[in-house]
């Protein structure tokens, strides 16, 4: 099982930072993918993972959990 956490920049997205820190503290292994926020094309990148167009998104195989 490989978890991937899709987040925005931790400085600009406290919502992204929260699951990132929780997973680190809990010792959960995951890959991190940062989508730079407020740049051209960032919304389109996020929409590849989240139909809501928001981060964070946790990807576990075919399952995606957002917001």
Buried (B, 14 or more C-beta within 10 A) or exposed (E): EEBBBBBBBBEEBEEBBEBBEEBEEEEEEBEBBBBEBEEEEBEEBBEEBBEEEBBBBBBEEEEBEBE
